[in-house]
Amino acid sequence: MSIKNYMLLCVVVSFVVVLAIVFMPGVANSIESELLTFLSTNARE
């Protein structure tokens, strides 16, 4: 995969995640809880 395609993929995925967070409260809560779990797990190390 070329760098151009990789960057385009990153932008598209980021855009989709932002739209999901803004327009779907259930998805936003799931993402938030998973992110907090990940951060709290890694903060203990």
C-alpha positions, 0 to 999 in steps of 0.5 A, a space after each residue: 500500500 502506497 503512502 498516499 493510499 494509506 493517508 487517504 485510508 486514515 483520513 476516511 476512517 477518522 472522518 467516519 469515526 467523527 461522524 459516528 461520535 457526533 450523530 450516534 450517541 450509542 456508538 459514542 458511548 461505546 467508543 468513549 468507554 473503550 478508550 477510557 478502558 484502554 487509557 486506564 489500563 496503560 496508565 498503570 504500567 
